[in-house]
Amino acid sequence: IRSLIEDMAKEGKDIIFLYSNKTKSEIAFPQEFENLQKQYKFPLYHILTQEPNWQGESGRIDEEKLKKLVPDIKDREIFLCGPVPMMDAIVEILKKLGIKKQYIHYEKFSL
């Protein structure tokens, strides 16, 4: 995802990055993503599911968060990466929102 974001940003693509983790300490490559966000000026939302006192977005990525953070989601290509249960849940939400299959790109991994 990191290299994909950098390549798309260099091409001038309109990026919104939703980055979900359990806790702040589990965010992989936080400084790299922050640097890319500052350099290419795209929204970066950290969404944490198990971080007490987190001031940003919290909980799982759901329909409400997608509509709020990506209001034009139906006009976008969507790239997802994450654990299988999360991916399955988000793909179902995207289908419910009317996103066509050809606009949903994902890579599943398991730990």
Sequence and secondary structure as in RCSB ss.txt:
>XXXX:A:sequence
IRSLIEDMAKEGKDIIFLYSNKTKSEIAFPQEFENLQKQYKFPLYHILTQEPNWQGESGRIDEEKLKKLVPDIKD
REIFLCGPVPMMDAIVEILKKLGIKKQYIHYEKFSL
>XXXX:A:secstr
 HHHHHHHHHTT    EEEEESSGGG SSHHHHHHHHHHHT  EEEEESS TT  SEES   HHHHHHH TTGGG
S EEEEEEHHHHHHHHHHHHHTT  GGGEEEEEE  
